Structure formats: C-alpha cells, structure tokens
Amino acid sequence: MARRMKSGYRKFSYLSDWRGIKVAIGELFRWGYPRHQPRLGEYRAASPLMLFDEDWFINTIKDMVRTHPENSMEYPFFGERIVNEPMIAFVRGDDPIFDEFKRIIGPHHVSPEEILRWQAQNNNVPAPHPADISVVSFILPLAWQTVKDNADMTRWPSERWAQTRLLGEGFIPILVSEIVNILMTNGVLAVDPAFIRSFKKKQYPNGGWSSTWSQRHAAYAAGLGTFGAHDFLITEKGCAHIVGSIVVNLRLKARMKRNDDIHAHCLHFQGKKCLRCAAKCPVGAIQGNGSNIQKKEKCSQHLSRTLWHCNRKYHIFIYGCGLCSCGVPCSFSIPEALKK
C-alpha cells in the first residue's frame, strides 16, 4: 500500500492537490468556505451535562486535538500527530484592546462585537452586547520532530513543515466548525472569525499584508504569549504553533494575565543578545526593529517562491517557511533567561 501511495502521491499537485490549493490561496478568494453557518437552536445549555463554561472549552478542545483523526500526518509520516496538547485562554469581547487593534493593525480589523453581529443577523436575533461576548483563543504547538526538521533547513521548508502547513491549517477550521455546531445547536451564538463574509487577507495601504482578524493578536489579548522579533507569538510552549479562535455569546472569565509588554518573552527586545531568528531568515526580512511593511513584503515574496519548492520536492500545493521559529531559543518555550 505504501508503494502504491508513494507512486501516486499527489502527482501533478499543481492541479490535483485541491486541499493545498484551498489552504494556500482559497482564503484570499474564499474558495471552499461554507456559504451557510449552522442555524441557532433553542438554548439548552442549562443542563448539567452541557454547561458551556471555561472548563468545557478547555476539555473539549484538548479532547478533540488528542483524538481527532484529522490531527494526523500523511505519507511518509503515517500516524504522526500534527499538533500537540493545546493551550486555551479567554478574553472578554468588551476588552479595550480590541479598539487598540483597530489603531495598531488598521480600521479593517473587526471586533468581536462586529463578528457576532454578523452571525446574529444571519439568525434574525438581536446582536449581543460586547460585555456578553468572549473570544476563546487556542494555541496548537507543532510536533517536536516537525520543528526539529525545519530547524535543519537553511532556505526551504522541510517536508514535515509543508505537510503541517497543508494539514494543520486545514485542521483548524474543522475543529472550530465542530465546536461552533455544538454551540449553535444548543442555542449559543458562536462563529469562526475566518468564516464571516467580510474576512479576507490582502495588502492594506499602511500595514502590508494583513487580515480582518488576527489570530495572533487575539491570542495575545487572551494572555497566551507575547510577540518576538520574528512576529510569532512566544508562549509557554514556544513560538512554533498554529493559532485559532472562536467568538461566542458567553461571559467567560480570563484565566491568564496579559503581559503589558508585548515583547516580554523576546530576548532581543529585553536587551539580551539573540536575533537568532534574523540569522535563520533566508531573505534577511528580520531586522529586529519590530514589524514593518518592508519586512512583510520580503517575507511574502519568499513564501511565494516556496510554493514551487513544495510542489517539486514534496508534491504539495502549499507555501511555507517558518525557519525563523525553528532552532531558536524560543522554539519550544519562553527562553530560559526570561523565565520567572
């Protein structure tokens, strides 16, 4: 079977790898995204068997990540997990930081209130007040071997990393949609921010490539980590991860304290010699002076070139890099020198 699969493994991936095409460019044009969200059912969460509190989200997401068949690599890495045990945190929809994001990221960045208002309109119900909204943010750390393989690369992503970009990015909407279906069926208004009709990624005049909802910024708002010189979020489990979120009409309590210093876990920004991420970048996009348009443009140009490499070497229609997050002091944890 392995031989048969290898001989036919995504032949002509420029044409046949539909999952890769959807992940790589589909979100730019909203190809493959569901046209209809689940309908809002009658509220039944008062049952002790279905209490949608913080523990329910933590346990449900952890259980799904641990047991879901979609959290699995393909040939030649059969049986390997894509991501490990997640970190989950919460932030209120009326947190002032979401107004800050409109200033920092741009006015195109939507708030939790705007996101859930869209879902409320779909179901002909009143839009909830921001105080009755929460964002459930979660970090999915990548498998150790995936990060190790990519750390050994110098210009192009490893095969495990390319598969993780394909399958891991596809796993997020599956996981989130299953949770949203449970909530909506039981009368709790909920939505995946990437599924609202206005969601898109494009180049904005004053910020370069950006989207209408930043998963990393939502995770920062929830207290899951702080930003590094590479712009990844450095968490207790490092910076090599995938990020997701759900916006819900529930009052959930924050369980993690957000750090006021947005670079608290980055050695460089804490005045310690590092910038290992800059040394790992194959196109010199990281200068250590924070995010800027030129940096994003260099990175995006290199990412577009990796599409050719991943197709030629791995037969996967996907782009990816991530070299700056692998083989660095913050890959798997907060750097030792900054741990309290």
Sequence and secondary structure as in RCSB ss.txt:
>XXXX:A:sequence
MARRMKSGYRKFSYLSDWRGIKVAIGELFRWGYPRHQPRLGEYRAASPLMLFDEDWFINTIKDMVRTHPENSMEY
PFFGERIVNEPMIAFVRGDDPIFDEFKRIIGPHHVSPEEILRWQAQNNNVPAPHPADISVVSFILPLAWQTVKDN
ADMTRWPSERWAQTRLLGEGFIPILVSEIVNILMTNGVLAVDPAFIRSFKKKQYPNGGWSSTWSQRHAAYAAGLG
TFGAHDFLITEKGCAHIVGSIVVNLRLKARMKRNDDIHAHCLHFQGKKCLRCAAKCPVGAIQGNGSNIQKKEKCS
QHLSRTLWHCNRKYHIFIYGCGLCSCGVPCSFSIPEALKK
>XXXX:A:secstr
 HHHHHHTTTTTHHHH HHHHIIIIIHHHTTT  SS        TTSTTS  SHHHHHHHHHHHHHH TTS   T
TSTT  SB S EEEEEETT THHHHHHHHT TTS  HHHHHHHHHHHTT     GGG EEEEEEEEB HHHHHHH
HT SSS  HHHHHIIIIIHHHHHHHHHHHHHHHHHTT  EE GGGSTT  EEEETTTEEEESS HHHHHHHTTSE
EE TTS EEETTBS EEEEEEEESS     S   SSTTTT TGGGT S  HHHHH TT    SS   HHHHHHHH
HHHHHHHHHIIIII        GGGSSSTTSSSS GGG  
